[in-house]
Amino acid sequence: MSDAKAQLPDKLYFKIGEVAAIVGVQPYVLRYWEGEFSVVRPSKSRSKHRLYRRRDVETLLQIKRLLHDERFTIEGARKRLKSLQKAERRQVDLPLGDRAYRMVLSQLREEIESLHRMLT
């Protein structure tokens, strides 16, 4: 996913067709995901066209990975996305090298290994 983030054009807003091409799904899938995942809320232009922010596109790439690659259900992907975002917030709050930061990383690793064992 970090490769996908790096390949995103350096723009503030993306139209739905651009996002569909980047994510690799049809526009109707993006509209469906908007209804299923509350974290994806594109703004609308005066002409009512959807305008996605870079963060929205990154989130949509995560959703696609969870649903298509990792084979989560919509509900499972919703929960996983929420836990990933919580971990991301905790990660931002703690300075690098901090003992608490290492503990969070250790807990994340354990969660990921647990999920991996459940899926295999």
N, C-alpha and C positions, 0 to 999 in steps of 0.2 A: 504494500500500500504506500509506503514512503516513496517508491518510484512514481506512482500515480500522482501523488501530491507534487512532486518535483516537476512533472510534465504538464501541470495545469498552467494555462496561459496566465500571465500576470495582469489580471483584470479585476475590477471591483465586482462587476455583475456579469452574469451569463444568462443567455436566453435558453428556453427549454430545449430547443433543437441542439444547441451546443452541449448542454449538460447530458442529453440523451446520447450523443455521440461519444462524449468523454466516458460516461458510465458504461455504455454498451447495452442500453435497453431502449425500448420505444418510449416516446413521450407519455403515452397513456399509463405506462408502468410508473413513471415518476409521479404522475398525478395520483395514482392509487397509493403509492408509498406515502405521499403527503397526508393522506387520510389515515393511514395506519401508524405513522411515526410522527408524533407531535413535535419532535425536534426539527423537522424539516418544514420551515415556513417561509417560502419565498415571498418577497414583496411583489407588488403589482405596479406596473407602469400606469400612466394616465389612460393608456389605451387598453388596460386590463391584461397586458401580457405579463407572464411570470418572469421575475428577475431573481435569479439565485445568486447568493453570495458565495465566495470561495469556501467558506466553512460549510455551507449547505452541500456543495459538491463533494467535499471531503467526507461528510456524513453519508451521503448517498453512495459513495464508493465503499464505505464500511458496511452499509446495509446490503449492498450487492454481494460483497464478500461473505457476509454472514448467511445470507439466503441461498446463494448459488454455490459457493465454494465449500462452506462449512455445513450446509444443508440444515440450517436452523429453520424452525417454523416462524411465522410472523411474530407470534407471542414470544417465542424463545429469543428471536433476534431483538425484539423490543427490550426484553430484560437484560440481555447481554450488552446491548448498546448503552443502556442506563448504567450498568456496572462499569463499563469501559470509561464512560464519561465521568463517573464519580472518581475512578482511579486517576484519570487525567487531571481532575481538579486537585486531588490530593497531591499529585506529583508537582503541580505548579506551585502549590503552597509551601512545599518543603525545599530548602536550598540543597544543591548538590553536595554530596559528601556527608550530609547530616545522617546520623544514626537512624532516625525515624524514617527517612527516605529509603534507606536500605531495607528496613523492616517492611515497608509498603511494597517494595519490589519483590521481596521474598514472599510475601503473602500473595501477590499477583502471580508469581511463578507457581506457587502451590495450587492456586485456583485454576490456572491454565493446565497444569499437569493433571489435575483432577478431571477437568473437562475432557482432556485428551483421552484419559483412561475410559471415561464414560462413552466416548464416541467410537472407541476401537474395540 
